[in-house]
Amino acid sequence: MIQMYDHRAASVIVDESNWMRQGQTDATSLVQHQNPEFFVEPRWWIDESEVQRVLGGRDTTRLIAFKNVTSPTNERTVIASFIPYCGVVHSAPVILTGNGITPQQTTCLLGNLDSLAYDFVCRQKIGGINLSYFIIEQNPTFGPAFYARPCPWEAKRTLEKWISERVLKLTCVSNEMKPLAEAARFKPLVYPWDPGERIELQAELDAAFFLLYGIERNDVEYILSTFSGIEKESEGLLSGGTTAERILMTYDRFREIA
């Protein structure tokens, strides 16, 4: 099971005493998340040769998967993550980028997908409980060339460098993601899992994409008010303000510099 920037959110355990839904999730603990050697246990395994056949020689260092089953009333509607080289079921569609797209540009794509600005737009398009490819294709997603621009709030760096650094810190937290870190030239290859820092990094990314989409502050406040679940994500991990307040503070700081 995946969560945002987390391919190790939960394992699957089978309870054969259940008449229905024998596969149950077993959430990954903080201690397990902080162990780079820990990996989640799936319900099913598939022969590697079949995975190779389907991928057809494509680059496996930067596979993005997203949750197909969702709802506009969930805490988050778009939940995407990099995943290691593996097989997935139909409820975890995979996004593949072309050979001309760099690993760093692909990390920017993931940052875009997991941003609150993007999520809010997606919520307006979903009529059922499935996040299908055609909905993703309709959404206003920045192209790879966009990130070559100078970062407005840190002019000595490009957007690609600024965003990719944060996405890689959120993603490369286990040995399984070393191939991505190596491809993106990210060091250390395995970044420590720090819950408080992860919230800060995501707040910076959310504030950044609000600005990049040109969303005014009043609208940012409204959008954040529709995501009540973001406070649950940070419960007990932050001091000195809620997640929404932190995003707004970062938005104001970036906008003042830009």
N, C-alpha and C positions, 0 to 999 in steps of 0.2 A: 504494500500500500504506500502511495506517495502522498506527500503534502508539499507545500510551496518550498522549493529549494531543498527538498528532503526526500531522497529515494528510500530511506530506511524508517519511515514513519511507523510501520507496524508489520509484524509477521502475520501469518495465517495459521490458526490451529483448528483442527477438525474435532468437532463434538458429535460423535456418531449416535449419541442418545437423542439428538434433535431430529424431529420429523422433517423439518424444513431448515434451510440455511445452516447446514452443518459446519460450513467454513466460517469461523469467527476471527475477528482481528485481535491481535495481541500487541498493544501499543508498546513502542520502544521507550525504555526508561531514559532518564537523563544520563545515568551511568553508562548505559549501552551506547547512547549517542556520542558520548565523550571517548568511547573506545574505538579507535580507527579500524580495529580488526573485526569489529562486530558486523555481521550482515544478517539481513532478515531472512526468514524461512518462508518460501512460497508454498502454496497448496499443491501445485503441479510442477513437474519438470518436463522439459522438451529437449529432444536430441539437438545438440549443437549444429549438426549438419543441416537441420531444417531451418534454424535461425540464419545460418550462412546463405542458404538458398534464397530465402525471402529478402535478405538485405542485398544480395547480389553484388557483393564487393564494396558496398558503400562504407564511408568512414564511420566507425563505431565509437569513436572517442567523444562524440557530441550528439548523442541521441536525447531528444526532448520528448517526454511523455506528458499527457494531461488527462485529467479525470473526465471520462465521458458522461458518467452519471452525476448530475448536479441539479441545481434549482436556483431560480432568481431569489428565492427566500432563504437560501443557505447563508452561513456566515461569510463564505466566499463562493463565487460562482466559477471563476477560472482558477484552477489549481494545477500548476505545471512544475516539472522538475527535470533536471538532467537525470538520466539513469545509466547505469553501467551496461556493458554488452550483455544482453540477456533476451529471452523471449518474453512477450507480454500477451495478455488476452485482449479481446476486442474492447473491453471497457477502459483500456489505457492506450488510446491512439498515439502513434508516434509521429513526430514532426522531424523530417529529414531535410537538411540544408545541402545545397549543391556544392560541388568541388570548388567553385569560385568564391565561396563564403568562408571566411576565416573562423577559427574557433572563437576568437574574441568577438567577432560580429554575432556569432551564434549565442554567446552569453548575453549580449545586448538584447537579442530577441527574447530570451527567457525573462530578462528584467522587464521588458515591455509587457509580456503576457501576464506576469504576476503583479503588475502595478494596479493600484486601486482605480486609477483613471480608466484603464483598459477594462477592468472588471465591471465598472459601472455601465459602460457602453454595452458590454456583452449581456448584462442583465435585462436590458431593454429588448433584446432580440430573442431570448429564449421563451418559448411558449409551453414547453413540457419539462422533461427532466433529463434531456440529452444535449450535451454540448457537441454538436456535430461539426465536421470539417467545414461545411458551407457557412456556418456561423463565424468560425474563426476567419475564414476567407473574406467575409463581409466587413470585419472590424477594421478600424483605422490603425494599421500597424506600420511603424516606421521601417523604411527599407534600410539595407546595410550601409548604403552610401551616406545616409543621414548622420551616422555616428562619426564620420570623419571631421565633422565641424568642431571648432574649439568649444570647450566646455564653458558656458557663460559665467559660471560662478568660480571657475578655476582655470583661467585663460591659458595657462602654460600647458594644459593637457587637453587632449581630445575627449569628446564624449565617450568614444569607444574605450579609451584607457580608463576613464573615471568609472564608468558603469561596469565594465568587465571586471575590474579589480574587486568591486563589491559583490558581484554575482559569484565570482570564483571563491571568495571568502565564505560565502554562504553555502556553496556547493561542494567544494573539495575538502570534505571533513572526514573522509574514510579512504582506506587503501583502494577500494574499488574505483574511486574517481581519480586515481593517479594518472591514468592515460589522458584524461581531459586536462589536468594540470600541466602535464608535460607538453601536450599539443599547444596549449595556450601560453606556455612559458611562464607559468605561475609558480612562485616559490613563497613559502614552503609548499611542497607537493601535497601535504596534508595539513590543513589549517585547524586550529583548536576550535572545538564546539563550545561557544560561550553564549548562553541564552540571552543575557543582557545585551551583548554586542550584536547579536543577530537582530534583535528588535531595532537597535540603532541603525544598522545597515539597511534594513528594510524601510525604515522611516525616511532615510536619505533617498533611497531609490523612489519611494512613492512621491516625495516632495519634488524630486527631479522630474519625474514624468508628468506631474501636474503642470509644471512650468513649461516643459517641452511641448505639451499639448496646448499651451496658451490658455489654461483655465484660470479665471480670476479667483481671487481669494474667497469672495462670498460663495461662489459656486463650489470651491474646494470644501468649505465648511459644510455646505449642504450635502455634498457627496459623502463626506466622512460620517455625517449623521445617519446615513442609510446603512452603514456597516456596523451595527451594534456589536457584532461578534469580534471585532478587532481588539476590543478591550479584554475579552476572555483569553485571547492569545497571549496577552502580556501580563495577565493577572499574577501579582506577587513578584514580578521581575523588574518592575520599574519604580523609581521614586521621583517625585518632582513633576508629576503630570501624567495624563493618560497618553495612550498611543496617538490618538487624534490630536491632542495638544502638541505632542512632540513633532508630529508631521507638519502641523501649522507653523510651529516655531522654526523648523528647518526650512520650510517654504519661504517664510518671511526673510530668513537670513540669506538664502540663495538669491531671492528676488532683489534684495537690497544691493548685493554685490553685482548681480547681472545688470 
